Amino acid sequence: MSRKFTTVDYETTLNLTVSLREALPANHLARFIVDVIAQLDLSILYGRYAPVGGEALAPEILLGLLFYGYATGVFSSRKIEKATHESLPFRFLAGGLHPDHDTIANFRKTFLVEMQELFVQILLLAQTAGVLKLGNISLDGSKIHADASKSHAISYQRLIERETQLRGEVHELLTLGEQADQGERQLPEGLSVPDELALRQARLESLAKAKAVLEARAQERYQSEQAAYEAKQREREEVARKSKRRPRGRKPKPPQPGPQAKDQYNFTDPESRMMKNSTDDGFDQHYNVQAAVDQGSLLIVASALSNHPNDKREAEPTLAVISPDLGTPAAAALDNGYFSPATIQACEQRGIEPYIATGREPHHQSWQTFFDEQPEPPAADASPKVKMAYKLQTEIGQVIYRLRKCTVEPVIGIIKEVLGFRQFSLRGLVAAAGEWGLVCLAFNLKRLHTLLAD
């Protein structure tokens, strides 16, 4: 065979000396993150450390590992620890050290609240660099899987059945114990009545806690549905009054109070909720995450999280966390899932002009739709829904709302599909909200790196 091939001596290759400066070019994301962290005020982190104790790793090291990990789709503290041995960027960020996964995980959990302050500082750096000029924003939400197993959940109907069963077992055990004490019956070998009773009492207490939570959630849902029902009733009455005709369609049904049979409580992460999956027709344990994205730079300017299954009440808490140091957005574009008079009021109180869809936007619109004449302004006493529908049909309304689909939706898509963040590592509302803030911070670092490289 005359053909020649280049071969490799792997034993010799193992002895090669690799320079990190050569392996990581000046514009590498890892080096950019180190430069950004050097510009942050970390006194809020250093202030949390005790004045005495053993030598601790500097926060800059652990921040760099977490920021780069979340920006590149490595969310597990164990995988980050492993990467400090196997990955050159992680090895550089760790400075040749190898923090164990417990140290990384504890640091992440301890400083989740402080991460929000660093989130704002990074946005201020973006403003200083001229790549963030807060103007119009877009809001959207998505469901992220909680660190909770469906197999450790119980429905309200099953809870009631299980509670009845356990109470019956407690009664049987008490009767059996009395009979044994009186010598009427001999206990099976190995059976300890007190131990069995304690076990069932503990389970009953756990079920009672779950039952109270489900009943509280049901009351919260009923109040929300009742408010929506009353709003629909008022809207129908207003239409009937103006048209002097009976409103079309079926009358809205009043909500039913109390828990439903399929309401579920999860023992792994009780604060997560069963929500409809965005990818299929199934249901799973999720949290509802929110992101407010600047339409000009595609940087996330605010993040929020809740366990509410829809976005009806999510705009106000998301807008509330936009730092006043960044300024006030001129306008906000939101889909029809956010529409309510309360959302409109929340925007206007903050000096933000809302552009909220009042229904689903039809696909494949005809060319005539895009070149229709401007609609007539609504009457002064028109409903908020009619007034908002008119705003969206104006030229400025169409421009601002149309940008929502190509700003916030791609950002959430990148986080879930490119970075691969589809499940939380932390449990509970506060911890999950902090981790979502860390995800958004890491996305901003990656986006800022791209913006400054252009």
PEQUIMO-V601893 format. One record per residue. N is the residue number from 1. NEAR is the number of other ideal C-beta (glycine too) atoms within 10 Angstrom. Layout:
# PEQUIMO-V601893
n:N near:NEAR
n:N near:NEAR
This chain:
# PEQUIMO-V601893
n:1 near:4
n:2 near:3
n:3 near:4
n:4 near:6
n:5 near:5
n:6 near:4
n:7 near:6
n:8 near:7
n:9 near:8
n:10 near:7
n:11 near:7
n:12 near:8
n:13 near:8
n:14 near:7
n:15 near:7
n:16 near:6
n:17 near:4
n:18 near:9
n:19 near:7
n:20 near:14
n:21 near:10
n:22 near:7
n:23 near:12
n:24 near:18
n:25 near:8
n:26 near:8
n:27 near:10
n:28 near:16
n:29 near:18
n:30 near:22
n:31 near:18
n:32 near:21
n:33 near:25
n:34 near:20
n:35 near:11
n:36 near:21
n:37 near:19
n:38 near:9
n:39 near:11
n:40 near:18
n:41 near:10
n:42 near:18
n:43 near:7
n:44 near:16
n:45 near:21
n:46 near:10
n:47 near:8
n:48 near:11
n:49 near:11
n:50 near:6
n:51 near:4
n:52 near:5
n:53 near:7
n:54 near:4
n:55 near:5
n:56 near:12
n:57 near:15
n:58 near:13
n:59 near:20
n:60 near:16
n:61 near:21
n:62 near:23
n:63 near:24
n:64 near:22
n:65 near:29
n:66 near:25
n:67 near:27
n:68 near:26
n:69 near:24
n:70 near:24
n:71 near:22
n:72 near:19
n:73 near:13
n:74 near:19
n:75 near:22
n:76 near:14
n:77 near:23
n:78 near:12
n:79 near:16
n:80 near:25
n:81 near:20
n:82 near:15
n:83 near:22
n:84 near:22
n:85 near:10
n:86 near:9
n:87 near:19
n:88 near:14
n:89 near:22
n:90 near:23
n:91 near:20
n:92 near:21
n:93 near:28
n:94 near:23
n:95 near:13
n:96 near:8
n:97 near:11
n:98 near:13
n:99 near:17
n:100 near:12
n:101 near:14
n:102 near:11
n:103 near:17
n:104 near:24
n:105 near:18
n:106 near:13
n:107 near:21
n:108 near:25
n:109 near:14
n:110 near:13
n:111 near:22
n:112 near:19
n:113 near:13
n:114 near:16
n:115 near:21
n:116 near:19
n:117 near:15
n:118 near:23
n:119 near:21
n:120 near:18
n:121 near:19
n:122 near:20
n:123 near:25
n:124 near:15
n:125 near:17
n:126 near:25
n:127 near:16
n:128 near:10
n:129 near:11
n:130 near:10
n:131 near:18
n:132 near:25
n:133 near:11
n:134 near:21
n:135 near:14
n:136 near:22
n:137 near:30
n:138 near:27
n:139 near:28
n:140 near:24
n:141 near:25
n:142 near:19
n:143 near:20
n:144 near:24
n:145 near:16
n:146 near:25
n:147 near:18
n:148 near:24
n:149 near:13
n:150 near:13
n:151 near:8
n:152 near:12
n:153 near:20
n:154 near:20
n:155 near:18
n:156 near:21
n:157 near:14
n:158 near:15
n:159 near:20
n:160 near:15
n:161 near:12
n:162 near:16
n:163 near:16
n:164 near:10
n:165 near:12
n:166 near:16
n:167 near:12
n:168 near:11
n:169 near:16
n:170 near:16
n:171 near:10
n:172 near:11
n:173 near:18
n:174 near:12
n:175 near:11
n:176 near:17
n:177 near:17
n:178 near:12
n:179 near:13
n:180 near:14
n:181 near:10
n:182 near:8
n:183 near:7
n:184 near:9
n:185 near:13
n:186 near:8
n:187 near:12
n:188 near:7
n:189 near:5
n:190 near:5
n:191 near:12
n:192 near:10
n:193 near:15
n:194 near:9
n:195 near:10
n:196 near:16
n:197 near:15
n:198 near:11
n:199 near:14
n:200 near:17
n:201 near:12
n:202 near:10
n:203 near:16
n:204 near:16
n:205 near:10
n:206 near:13
n:207 near:19
n:208 near:12
n:209 near:13
n:210 near:21
n:211 near:17
n:212 near:11
n:213 near:15
n:214 near:20
n:215 near:14
n:216 near:11
n:217 near:17
n:218 near:17
n:219 near:13
n:220 near:11
n:221 near:18
n:222 near:17
n:223 near:12
n:224 near:15
n:225 near:16
n:226 near:13
n:227 near:14
n:228 near:14
n:229 near:15
n:230 near:12
n:231 near:17
n:232 near:13
n:233 near:14
n:234 near:11
n:235 near:16
n:236 near:16
n:237 near:11
n:238 near:16
n:239 near:15
n:240 near:12
n:241 near:9
n:242 near:12
n:243 near:10
n:244 near:6
n:245 near:9
n:246 near:8
n:247 near:14
n:248 near:8
n:249 near:6
n:250 near:6
n:251 near:9
n:252 near:15
n:253 near:9
n:254 near:12
n:255 near:14
n:256 near:9
n:257 near:12
n:258 near:12
n:259 near:22
n:260 near:13
n:261 near:10
n:262 near:11
n:263 near:20
n:264 near:21
n:265 near:25
n:266 near:21
n:267 near:15
n:268 near:15
n:269 near:23
n:270 near:17
n:271 near:17
n:272 near:26
n:273 near:24
n:274 near:20
n:275 near:20
n:276 near:14
n:277 near:12
n:278 near:12
n:279 near:9
n:280 near:8
n:281 near:6
n:282 near:8
n:283 near:15
n:284 near:18
n:285 near:24
n:286 near:23
n:287 near:27
n:288 near:19
n:289 near:28
n:290 near:27
n:291 near:25
n:292 near:24
n:293 near:29
n:294 near:25
n:295 near:21
n:296 near:15
n:297 near:22
n:298 near:20
n:299 near:24
n:300 near:25
n:301 near:26
n:302 near:25
n:303 near:24
n:304 near:23
n:305 near:24
n:306 near:20
n:307 near:19
n:308 near:18
n:309 near:15
n:310 near:13
n:311 near:23
n:312 near:16
n:313 near:15
n:314 near:23
n:315 near:28
n:316 near:17
n:317 near:15
n:318 near:27
n:319 near:25
n:320 near:11
n:321 near:17
n:322 near:21
n:323 near:16
n:324 near:8
n:325 near:10
n:326 near:18
n:327 near:14
n:328 near:11
n:329 near:23
n:330 near:14
n:331 near:19
n:332 near:28
n:333 near:28
n:334 near:27
n:335 near:20
n:336 near:13
n:337 near:18
n:338 near:28
n:339 near:22
n:340 near:20
n:341 near:12
n:342 near:15
n:343 near:25
n:344 near:19
n:345 near:13
n:346 near:21
n:347 near:23
n:348 near:11
n:349 near:10
n:350 near:16
n:351 near:9
n:352 near:19
n:353 near:16
n:354 near:24
n:355 near:25
n:356 near:25
n:357 near:18
n:358 near:17
n:359 near:10
n:360 near:9
n:361 near:14
n:362 near:8
n:363 near:5
n:364 near:5
n:365 near:9
n:366 near:9
n:367 near:6
n:368 near:7
n:369 near:9
n:370 near:8
n:371 near:7
n:372 near:9
n:373 near:5
n:374 near:9
n:375 near:11
n:376 near:7
n:377 near:11
n:378 near:15
n:379 near:10
n:380 near:6
n:381 near:8
n:382 near:15
n:383 near:18
n:384 near:18
n:385 near:19
n:386 near:15
n:387 near:15
n:388 near:23
n:389 near:19
n:390 near:17
n:391 near:19
n:392 near:20
n:393 near:13
n:394 near:14
n:395 near:8
n:396 near:12
n:397 near:18
n:398 near:14
n:399 near:13
n:400 near:24
n:401 near:23
n:402 near:14
n:403 near:18
n:404 near:23
n:405 near:14
n:406 near:11
n:407 near:21
n:408 near:27
n:409 near:16
n:410 near:14
n:411 near:21
n:412 near:21
n:413 near:11
n:414 near:15
n:415 near:24
n:416 near:18
n:417 near:11
n:418 near:13
n:419 near:18
n:420 near:12
n:421 near:24
n:422 near:14
n:423 near:13
n:424 near:27
n:425 near:16
n:426 near:19
n:427 near:18
n:428 near:16
n:429 near:15
n:430 near:13
n:431 near:19
n:432 near:25
n:433 near:23
n:434 near:23
n:435 near:26
n:436 near:23
n:437 near:23
n:438 near:26
n:439 near:23
n:440 near:27
n:441 near:24
n:442 near:26
n:443 near:25
n:444 near:27
n:445 near:21
n:446 near:20
n:447 near:21
n:448 near:22
n:449 near:18
n:450 near:13
n:451 near:17
n:452 near:14
n:453 near:9
n:454 near:5
